[in-house]
């Protein structure tokens, strides 16, 4: 397996993207296919939260 095949994670503790084994799973988001995607993990998570909140609101209000 090459380095390009190892998935990336965003470490919440250190605020950095890390590849492969790193900090404990509780402190990480991912996996992501690229370093760039991992670096934008917080923005991606926030967008998913907004989308799910909107879906919940639509469901609750019929």
mmCIF file of the N, C-alpha and C atoms, coordinates in Angstrom:
data_MODEL
# 
_entry.id   MODEL 
# 
loop_
_atom_site.group_PDB 
_atom_site.id 
_atom_site.type_symbol 
_atom_site.label_atom_id 
_atom_site.label_alt_id 
_atom_site.label_comp_id 
_atom_site.label_asym_id 
_atom_site.label_entity_id 
_atom_site.label_seq_id 
_atom_site.pdbx_PDB_ins_code 
_atom_site.Cartn_x 
_atom_site.Cartn_y 
_atom_site.Cartn_z 
_atom_site.occupancy 
_atom_site.B_iso_or_equiv 
_atom_site.pdbx_formal_charge 
_atom_site.auth_seq_id 
_atom_site.auth_comp_id 
_atom_site.auth_asym_id 
_atom_site.auth_atom_id 
_atom_site.pdbx_PDB_model_num 
ATOM 1   N N  . UNK A 1 1  ? 0.848   -1.182 0.000  1.00 0.00 ? 1  UNK A N  1 
ATOM 2   C CA . UNK A 1 1  ? 0.000   0.000  0.000  1.00 0.00 ? 1  UNK A CA 1 
ATOM 3   C C  . UNK A 1 1  ? 0.889   1.238  0.000  1.00 0.00 ? 1  UNK A C  1 
ATOM 4   N N  . UNK A 1 2  ? 0.644   2.156  -0.919 1.00 0.00 ? 2  UNK A N  1 
ATOM 5   C CA . UNK A 1 2  ? 1.431   3.393  -0.982 1.00 0.00 ? 2  UNK A CA 1 
ATOM 6   C C  . UNK A 1 2  ? 0.837   4.436  -0.048 1.00 0.00 ? 2  UNK A C  1 
ATOM 7   N N  . UNK A 1 3  ? 1.588   5.511  0.195  1.00 0.00 ? 3  UNK A N  1 
ATOM 8   C CA . UNK A 1 3  ? 1.093   6.591  1.046  1.00 0.00 ? 3  UNK A CA 1 
ATOM 9   C C  . UNK A 1 3  ? -0.181  7.198  0.489  1.00 0.00 ? 3  UNK A C  1 
ATOM 10  N N  . UNK A 1 4  ? -0.335  7.181  -0.840 1.00 0.00 ? 4  UNK A N  1 
ATOM 11  C CA . UNK A 1 4  ? -1.527  7.742  -1.454 1.00 0.00 ? 4  UNK A CA 1 
ATOM 12  C C  . UNK A 1 4  ? -2.773  6.923  -1.144 1.00 0.00 ? 4  UNK A C  1 
ATOM 13  N N  . UNK A 1 5  ? -2.591  5.650  -0.766 1.00 0.00 ? 5  UNK A N  1 
ATOM 14  C CA . UNK A 1 5  ? -3.723  4.775  -0.467 1.00 0.00 ? 5  UNK A CA 1 
ATOM 15  C C  . UNK A 1 5  ? -4.173  4.872  0.989  1.00 0.00 ? 5  UNK A C  1 
ATOM 16  N N  . UNK A 1 6  ? -3.370  5.496  1.839  1.00 0.00 ? 6  UNK A N  1 
ATOM 17  C CA . UNK A 1 6  ? -3.706  5.602  3.254  1.00 0.00 ? 6  UNK A CA 1 
ATOM 18  C C  . UNK A 1 6  ? -4.647  6.786  3.440  1.00 0.00 ? 6  UNK A C  1 
ATOM 19  N N  . UNK A 1 7  ? -5.745  6.538  4.153  1.00 0.00 ? 7  UNK A N  1 
ATOM 20  C CA . UNK A 1 7  ? -6.754  7.581  4.332  1.00 0.00 ? 7  UNK A CA 1 
ATOM 21  C C  . UNK A 1 7  ? -6.256  8.675  5.286  1.00 0.00 ? 7  UNK A C  1 
ATOM 22  N N  . UNK A 1 8  ? -6.866  9.832  5.150  1.00 0.00 ? 8  UNK A N  1 
ATOM 23  C CA . UNK A 1 8  ? -6.533  11.000 5.957  1.00 0.00 ? 8  UNK A CA 1 
ATOM 24  C C  . UNK A 1 8  ? -7.601  11.224 7.022  1.00 0.00 ? 8  UNK A C  1 
ATOM 25  N N  . UNK A 1 9  ? -7.198  11.826 8.120  1.00 0.00 ? 9  UNK A N  1 
ATOM 26  C CA . UNK A 1 9  ? -8.089  12.156 9.227  1.00 0.00 ? 9  UNK A CA 1 
ATOM 27  C C  . UNK A 1 9  ? -7.807  13.584 9.674  1.00 0.00 ? 9  UNK A C  1 
ATOM 28  N N  . UNK A 1 10 ? -8.794  14.196 10.327 1.00 0.00 ? 10 UNK A N  1 
ATOM 29  C CA . UNK A 1 10 ? -8.582  15.512 10.926 1.00 0.00 ? 10 UNK A CA 1 
ATOM 30  C C  . UNK A 1 10 ? -8.527  15.315 12.428 1.00 0.00 ? 10 UNK A C  1 
ATOM 31  N N  . UNK A 1 11 ? -7.433  15.710 13.049 1.00 0.00 ? 11 UNK A N  1 
ATOM 32  C CA . UNK A 1 11 ? -7.260  15.574 14.490 1.00 0.00 ? 11 UNK A CA 1 
ATOM 33  C C  . UNK A 1 11 ? -7.837  16.811 15.184 1.00 0.00 ? 11 UNK A C  1 
ATOM 34  N N  . UNK A 1 12 ? -8.885  16.599 15.973 1.00 0.00 ? 12 UNK A N  1 
ATOM 35  C CA . UNK A 1 12 ? -9.515  17.695 16.711 1.00 0.00 ? 12 UNK A CA 1 
ATOM 36  C C  . UNK A 1 12 ? -8.594  18.235 17.806 1.00 0.00 ? 12 UNK A C  1 
ATOM 37  N N  . UNK A 1 13 ? -7.788  17.376 18.366 1.00 0.00 ? 13 UNK A N  1 
ATOM 38  C CA . UNK A 1 13 ? -6.889  17.770 19.456 1.00 0.00 ? 13 UNK A CA 1 
ATOM 39  C C  . UNK A 1 13 ? -5.793  18.709 18.968 1.00 0.00 ? 13 UNK A C  1 
ATOM 40  N N  . UNK A 1 14 ? -5.227  18.400 17.796 1.00 0.00 ? 14 UNK A N  1 
ATOM 41  C CA . UNK A 1 14 ? -4.103  19.183 17.277 1.00 0.00 ? 14 UNK A CA 1 
ATOM 42  C C  . UNK A 1 14 ? -4.495  20.155 16.168 1.00 0.00 ? 14 UNK A C  1 
ATOM 43  N N  . UNK A 1 15 ? -5.709  20.005 15.619 1.00 0.00 ? 15 UNK A N  1 
ATOM 44  C CA . UNK A 1 15 ? -6.159  20.899 14.556 1.00 0.00 ? 15 UNK A CA 1 
ATOM 45  C C  . UNK A 1 15 ? -5.421  20.705 13.253 1.00 0.00 ? 15 UNK A C  1 
ATOM 46  N N  . UNK A 1 16 ? -5.007  19.457 12.991 1.00 0.00 ? 16 UNK A N  1 
ATOM 47  C CA . UNK A 1 16 ? -4.249  19.179 11.780 1.00 0.00 ? 16 UNK A CA 1 
ATOM 48  C C  . UNK A 1 16 ? -4.751  17.927 11.084 1.00 0.00 ? 16 UNK A C  1 
ATOM 49  N N  . UNK A 1 17 ? -4.421  17.817 9.805  1.00 0.00 ? 17 UNK A N  1 
ATOM 50  C CA . UNK A 1 17 ? -4.701  16.601 9.050  1.00 0.00 ? 17 UNK A CA 1 
ATOM 51  C C  . UNK A 1 17 ? -3.578  15.617 9.329  1.00 0.00 ? 17 UNK A C  1 
ATOM 52  N N  . UNK A 1 18 ? -3.956  14.348 9.488  1.00 0.00 ? 18 UNK A N  1 
ATOM 53  C CA . UNK A 1 18 ? -2.937  13.325 9.704  1.00 0.00 ? 18 UNK A CA 1 
ATOM 54  C C  . UNK A 1 18 ? -3.299  12.092 8.895  1.00 0.00 ? 18 UNK A C  1 
ATOM 55  N N  . UNK A 1 19 ? -2.295  11.380 8.492  1.00 0.00 ? 19 UNK A N  1 
ATOM 56  C CA . UNK A 1 19 ? -2.495  10.232 7.620  1.00 0.00 ? 19 UNK A CA 1 
ATOM 57  C C  . UNK A 1 19 ? -2.202  8.944  8.387  1.00 0.00 ? 19 UNK A C  1 
ATOM 58  N N  . UNK A 1 20 ? -3.055  7.947  8.160  1.00 0.00 ? 20 UNK A N  1 
ATOM 59  C CA . UNK A 1 20 ? -2.832  6.645  8.780  1.00 0.00 ? 20 UNK A CA 1 
ATOM 60  C C  . UNK A 1 20 ? -3.043  6.691  10.280 1.00 0.00 ? 20 UNK A C  1 
ATOM 61  N N  . UNK A 1 21 ? -2.302  5.837  10.977 1.00 0.00 ? 21 UNK A N  1 
ATOM 62  C CA . UNK A 1 21 ? -2.408  5.774  12.434 1.00 0.00 ? 21 UNK A CA 1 
ATOM 63  C C  . UNK A 1 21 ? -1.912  7.085  13.027 1.00 0.00 ? 21 UNK A C  1 
ATOM 64  N N  . UNK A 1 22 ? -2.674  7.588  13.967 1.00 0.00 ? 22 UNK A N  1 
ATOM 65  C CA . UNK A 1 22 ? -2.303  8.851  14.590 1.00 0.00 ? 22 UNK A CA 1 
ATOM 66  C C  . UNK A 1 22 ? -2.937  8.924  15.953 1.00 0.00 ? 22 UNK A C  1 
ATOM 67  N N  . UNK A 1 23 ? -3.555  10.024 16.231 1.00 0.00 ? 23 UNK A N  1 
ATOM 68  C CA . UNK A 1 23 ? -4.213  10.203 17.518 1.00 0.00 ? 23 UNK A CA 1 
ATOM 69  C C  . UNK A 1 23 ? -5.379  9.221  17.653 1.00 0.00 ? 23 UNK A C  1 
ATOM 70  N N  . UNK A 1 24 ? -5.885  9.103  18.860 1.00 0.00 ? 24 UNK A N  1 
ATOM 71  C CA . UNK A 1 24 ? -6.963  8.155  19.109 1.00 0.00 ? 24 UNK A CA 1 
ATOM 72  C C  . UNK A 1 24 ? -8.212  8.534  18.323 1.00 0.00 ? 24 UNK A C  1 
ATOM 73  N N  . UNK A 1 25 ? -9.012  7.546  18.010 1.00 0.00 ? 25 UNK A N  1 
ATOM 74  C CA . UNK A 1 25 ? -10.189 7.730  17.161 1.00 0.00 ? 25 UNK A CA 1 
ATOM 75  C C  . UNK A 1 25 ? -11.159 8.763  17.736 1.00 0.00 ? 25 UNK A C  1 
ATOM 76  N N  . UNK A 1 26 ? -11.277 8.838  19.036 1.00 0.00 ? 26 UNK A N  1 
ATOM 77  C CA . UNK A 1 26 ? -12.187 9.782  19.673 1.00 0.00 ? 26 UNK A CA 1 
ATOM 78  C C  . UNK A 1 26 ? -11.841 11.230 19.328 1.00 0.00 ? 26 UNK A C  1 
ATOM 79  N N  . UNK A 1 27 ? -10.578 11.487 19.013 1.00 0.00 ? 27 UNK A N  1 
ATOM 80  C CA . UNK A 1 27 ? -10.107 12.839 18.710 1.00 0.00 ? 27 UNK A CA 1 
ATOM 81  C C  . UNK A 1 27 ? -10.031 13.127 17.216 1.00 0.00 ? 27 UNK A C  1 
ATOM 82  N N  . UNK A 1 28 ? -10.565 12.207 16.374 1.00 0.00 ? 28 UNK A N  1 
ATOM 83  C CA . UNK A 1 28 ? -10.393 12.385 14.933 1.00 0.00 ? 28 UNK A CA 1 
ATOM 84  C C  . UNK A 1 28 ? -11.719 12.338 14.184 1.00 0.00 ? 28 UNK A C  1 
ATOM 85  N N  . UNK A 1 29 ? -11.746 13.050 13.064 1.00 0.00 ? 29 UNK A N  1 
ATOM 86  C CA . UNK A 1 29 ? -12.839 12.975 12.096 1.00 0.00 ? 29 UNK A CA 1 
ATOM 87  C C  . UNK A 1 29 ? -12.290 12.304 10.852 1.00 0.00 ? 29 UNK A C  1 
ATOM 88  N N  . UNK A 1 30 ? -13.105 11.509 10.213 1.00 0.00 ? 30 UNK A N  1 
ATOM 89  C CA . UNK A 1 30 ? -12.654 10.872 8.977  1.00 0.00 ? 30 UNK A CA 1 
ATOM 90  C C  . UNK A 1 30 ? -13.059 9.429  8.943  1.00 0.00 ? 30 UNK A C  1 
ATOM 91  N N  . UNK A 1 31 ? -12.599 8.742  7.976  1.00 0.00 ? 31 UNK A N  1 
ATOM 92  C CA . UNK A 1 31 ? -11.502 9.056  7.067  1.00 0.00 ? 31 UNK A CA 1 
ATOM 93  C C  . UNK A 1 31 ? -11.937 9.905  5.877  1.00 0.00 ? 31 UNK A C  1 
ATOM 94  N N  . UNK A 1 32 ? -10.968 10.569 5.291  1.00 0.00 ? 32 UNK A N  1 
ATOM 95  C CA . UNK A 1 32 ? -11.134 11.374 4.091  1.00 0.00 ? 32 UNK A CA 1 
ATOM 96  C C  . UNK A 1 32 ? -10.174 10.862 3.027  1.00 0.00 ? 32 UNK A C  1 
ATOM 97  N N  . UNK A 1 33 ? -10.524 11.023 1.761  1.00 0.00 ? 33 UNK A N  1 
ATOM 98  C CA . UNK A 1 33 ? -9.685  10.476 0.695  1.00 0.00 ? 33 UNK A CA 1 
ATOM 99  C C  . UNK A 1 33 ? -8.400  11.260 0.423  1.00 0.00 ? 33 UNK A C  1 
ATOM 100 N N  . UNK A 1 34 ? -8.396  12.541 0.812  1.00 0.00 ? 34 UNK A N  1 
ATOM 101 C CA . UNK A 1 34 ? -7.232  13.382 0.534  1.00 0.00 ? 34 UNK A CA 1 
ATOM 102 C C  . UNK A 1 34 ? -6.895  14.251 1.746  1.00 0.00 ? 34 UNK A C  1 
ATOM 103 N N  . UNK A 1 35 ? -5.694  14.764 1.754  1.00 0.00 ? 35 UNK A N  1 
ATOM 104 C CA . UNK A 1 35 ? -5.282  15.683 2.822  1.00 0.00 ? 35 UNK A CA 1 
ATOM 105 C C  . UNK A 1 35 ? -6.146  16.944 2.800  1.00 0.00 ? 35 UNK A C  1 
ATOM 106 N N  . UNK A 1 36 ? -6.414  17.462 1.614  1.00 0.00 ? 36 UNK A N  1 
ATOM 107 C CA . UNK A 1 36 ? -7.225  18.680 1.494  1.00 0.00 ? 36 UNK A CA 1 
ATOM 108 C C  . UNK A 1 36 ? -8.617  18.474 2.080  1.00 0.00 ? 36 UNK A C  1 
ATOM 109 N N  . UNK A 1 37 ? -9.215  17.326 1.814  1.00 0.00 ? 37 UNK A N  1 
ATOM 110 C CA . UNK A 1 37 ? -10.545 17.033 2.361  1.00 0.00 ? 37 UNK A CA 1 
ATOM 111 C C  . UNK A 1 37 ? -10.482 16.968 3.884  1.00 0.00 ? 37 UNK A C  1 
ATOM 112 N N  . UNK A 1 38 ? -9.434  16.359 4.421  1.00 0.00 ? 38 UNK A N  1 
ATOM 113 C CA . UNK A 1 38 ? -9.278  16.273 5.873  1.00 0.00 ? 38 UNK A CA 1 
ATOM 114 C C  . UNK A 1 38 ? -9.089  17.660 6.481  1.00 0.00 ? 38 UNK A C  1 
ATOM 115 N N  . UNK A 1 39 ? -8.356  18.515 5.794  1.00 0.00 ? 39 UNK A N  1 
ATOM 116 C CA . UNK A 1 39 ? -8.120  19.869 6.299  1.00 0.00 ? 39 UNK A CA 1 
ATOM 117 C C  . UNK A 1 39 ? -9.402  20.685 6.361  1.00 0.00 ? 39 UNK A C  1 
ATOM 118 N N  . UNK A 1 40 ? -10.396 20.314 5.590  1.00 0.00 ? 40 UNK A N  1 
ATOM 119 C CA . UNK A 1 40 ? -11.678 21.022 5.571  1.00 0.00 ? 40 UNK A CA 1 
ATOM 120 C C  . UNK A 1 40 ? -12.764 20.260 6.321  1.00 0.00 ? 40 UNK A C  1 
ATOM 121 N N  . UNK A 1 41 ? -12.362 19.355 7.190  1.00 0.00 ? 41 UNK A N  1 
ATOM 122 C CA . UNK A 1 41 ? -13.307 18.496 7.904  1.00 0.00 ? 41 UNK A CA 1 
ATOM 123 C C  . UNK A 1 41 ? -14.310 19.287 8.733  1.00 0.00 ? 41 UNK A C  1 
ATOM 124 N N  . UNK A 1 42 ? -13.875 20.329 9.396  1.00 0.00 ? 42 UNK A N  1 
ATOM 125 C CA . UNK A 1 42 ? -14.796 21.097 10.238 1.00 0.00 ? 42 UNK A CA 1 
ATOM 126 C C  . UNK A 1 42 ? -15.854 21.801 9.395  1.00 0.00 ? 42 UNK A C  1 
ATOM 127 N N  . UNK A 1 43 ? -15.448 22.341 8.252  1.00 0.00 ? 43 UNK A N  1 
ATOM 128 C CA . UNK A 1 43 ? -16.408 22.982 7.365  1.00 0.00 ? 43 UNK A CA 1 
ATOM 129 C C  . UNK A 1 43 ? -17.393 21.956 6.802  1.00 0.00 ? 43 UNK A C  1 
ATOM 130 N N  . UNK A 1 44 ? -16.887 20.776 6.447  1.00 0.00 ? 44 UNK A N  1 
ATOM 131 C CA . UNK A 1 44 ? -17.743 19.711 5.927  1.00 0.00 ? 44 UNK A CA 1 
ATOM 132 C C  . UNK A 1 44 ? -18.745 19.270 6.989  1.00 0.00 ? 44 UNK A C  1 
ATOM 133 N N  . UNK A 1 45 ? -18.291 19.098 8.214  1.00 0.00 ? 45 UNK A N  1 
ATOM 134 C CA . UNK A 1 45 ? -19.171 18.689 9.302  1.00 0.00 ? 45 UNK A CA 1 
ATOM 135 C C  . UNK A 1 45 ? -20.239 19.752 9.571  1.00 0.00 ? 45 UNK A C  1 
ATOM 136 N N  . UNK A 1 46 ? -19.844 21.022 9.539  1.00 0.00 ? 46 UNK A N  1 
ATOM 137 C CA . UNK A 1 46 ? -20.808 22.098 9.761  1.00 0.00 ? 46 UNK A CA 1 
ATOM 138 C C  . UNK A 1 46 ? -21.866 22.120 8.665  1.00 0.00 ? 46 UNK A C  1 
ATOM 139 N N  . UNK A 1 47 ? -21.459 21.905 7.421  1.00 0.00 ? 47 UNK A N  1 
ATOM 140 C CA . UNK A 1 47 ? -22.401 21.876 6.307  1.00 0.00 ? 47 UNK A CA 1 
ATOM 141 C C  . UNK A 1 47 ? -23.367 20.703 6.453  1.00 0.00 ? 47 UNK A C  1 
ATOM 142 N N  . UNK A 1 48 ? -22.865 19.543 6.825  1.00 0.00 ? 48 UNK A N  1 
ATOM 143 C CA . UNK A 1 48 ? -23.746 18.381 7.024  1.00 0.00 ? 48 UNK A CA 1 
ATOM 144 C C  . UNK A 1 48 ? -24.734 18.647 8.151  1.00 0.00 ? 48 UNK A C  1 
ATOM 145 N N  . UNK A 1 49 ? -24.294 19.308 9.204  1.00 0.00 ? 49 UNK A N  1 
ATOM 146 C CA . UNK A 1 49 ? -25.179 19.647 10.320 1.00 0.00 ? 49 UNK A CA 1 
ATOM 147 C C  . UNK A 1 49 ? -26.279 20.593 9.862  1.00 0.00 ? 49 UNK A C  1 
ATOM 148 N N  . UNK A 1 50 ? -25.933 21.615 9.075  1.00 0.00 ? 50 UNK A N  1 
ATOM 149 C CA . UNK A 1 50 ? -26.945 22.550 8.559  1.00 0.00 ? 50 UNK A CA 1 
ATOM 150 C C  . UNK A 1 50 ? -27.968 21.810 7.698  1.00 0.00 ? 50 UNK A C  1 
ATOM 151 N N  . UNK A 1 51 ? -27.492 20.911 6.847  1.00 0.00 ? 51 UNK A N  1 
ATOM 152 C CA . UNK A 1 51 ? -28.396 20.149 5.980  1.00 0.00 ? 51 UNK A CA 1 
ATOM 153 C C  . UNK A 1 51 ? -29.339 19.266 6.793  1.00 0.00 ? 51 UNK A C  1 
ATOM 154 N N  . UNK A 1 52 ? -28.817 18.602 7.809  1.00 0.00 ? 52 UNK A N  1 
ATOM 155 C CA . UNK A 1 52 ? -29.657 17.726 8.634  1.00 0.00 ? 52 UNK A CA 1 
ATOM 156 C C  . UNK A 1 52 ? -30.623 18.533 9.488  1.00 0.00 ? 52 UNK A C  1 
ATOM 157 N N  . UNK A 1 53 ? -30.182 19.691 9.999  1.00 0.00 ? 53 UNK A N  1 
ATOM 158 C CA . UNK A 1 53 ? -31.088 20.557 10.754 1.00 0.00 ? 53 UNK A CA 1 
ATOM 159 C C  . UNK A 1 53 ? -32.232 21.033 9.875  1.00 0.00 ? 53 UNK A C  1 
ATOM 160 N N  . UNK A 1 54 ? -31.946 21.391 8.633  1.00 0.00 ? 54 UNK A N  1 
ATOM 161 C CA . UNK A 1 54 ? -32.985 21.821 7.700  1.00 0.00 ? 54 UNK A CA 1 
ATOM 162 C C  . UNK A 1 54 ? -33.942 20.675 7.399  1.00 0.00 ? 54 UNK A C  1 
ATOM 163 N N  . UNK A 1 55 ? -33.427 19.465 7.223  1.00 0.00 ? 55 UNK A N  1 
ATOM 164 C CA . UNK A 1 55 ? -34.280 18.305 6.976  1.00 0.00 ? 55 UNK A CA 1 
ATOM 165 C C  . UNK A 1 55 ? -35.165 18.029 8.184  1.00 0.00 ? 55 UNK A C  1 
ATOM 166 N N  . UNK A 1 56 ? -34.622 18.128 9.376  1.00 0.00 ? 56 UNK A N  1 
ATOM 167 C CA . UNK A 1 56 ? -35.421 17.945 10.593 1.00 0.00 ? 56 UNK A CA 1 
ATOM 168 C C  . UNK A 1 56 ? -36.527 18.969 10.686 1.00 0.00 ? 56 UNK A C  1 
ATOM 169 N N  . UNK A 1 57 ? -36.207 20.218 10.375 1.00 0.00 ? 57 UNK A N  1 
ATOM 170 C CA . UNK A 1 57 ? -37.216 21.271 10.434 1.00 0.00 ? 57 UNK A CA 1 
ATOM 171 C C  . UNK A 1 57 ? -38.325 21.029 9.426  1.00 0.00 ? 57 UNK A C  1 
ATOM 172 N N  . UNK A 1 58 ? -37.970 20.619 8.216  1.00 0.00 ? 58 UNK A N  1 
ATOM 173 C CA . UNK A 1 58 ? -38.997 20.298 7.204  1.00 0.00 ? 58 UNK A CA 1 
ATOM 174 C C  . UNK A 1 58 ? -39.883 19.153 7.690  1.00 0.00 ? 58 UNK A C  1 
ATOM 175 N N  . UNK A 1 59 ? -39.295 18.142 8.282  1.00 0.00 ? 59 UNK A N  1 
ATOM 176 C CA . UNK A 1 59 ? -40.052 16.987 8.747  1.00 0.00 ? 59 UNK A CA 1 
ATOM 177 C C  . UNK A 1 59 ? -40.985 17.378 9.889  1.00 0.00 ? 59 UNK A C  1 
ATOM 178 N N  . UNK A 1 60 ? -40.480 18.191 10.838 1.00 0.00 ? 60 UNK A N  1 
ATOM 179 C CA . UNK A 1 60 ? -41.282 18.599 11.991 1.00 0.00 ? 60 UNK A CA 1 
ATOM 180 C C  . UNK A 1 60 ? -42.423 19.531 11.614 1.00 0.00 ? 60 UNK A C  1 
ATOM 181 N N  . UNK A 1 61 ? -42.235 20.337 10.562 1.00 0.00 ? 61 UNK A N  1 
ATOM 182 C CA . UNK A 1 61 ? -43.255 21.318 10.165 1.00 0.00 ? 61 UNK A CA 1 
ATOM 183 C C  . UNK A 1 61 ? -44.105 20.852 8.997  1.00 0.00 ? 61 UNK A C  1 
ATOM 184 N N  . UNK A 1 62 ? -43.950 19.584 8.639  1.00 0.00 ? 62 UNK A N  1 
ATOM 185 C CA . UNK A 1 62 ? -44.764 19.000 7.587  1.00 0.00 ? 62 UNK A CA 1 
ATOM 186 C C  . UNK A 1 62 ? -44.443 19.559 6.255  1.00 0.00 ? 62 UNK A C  1 
# 
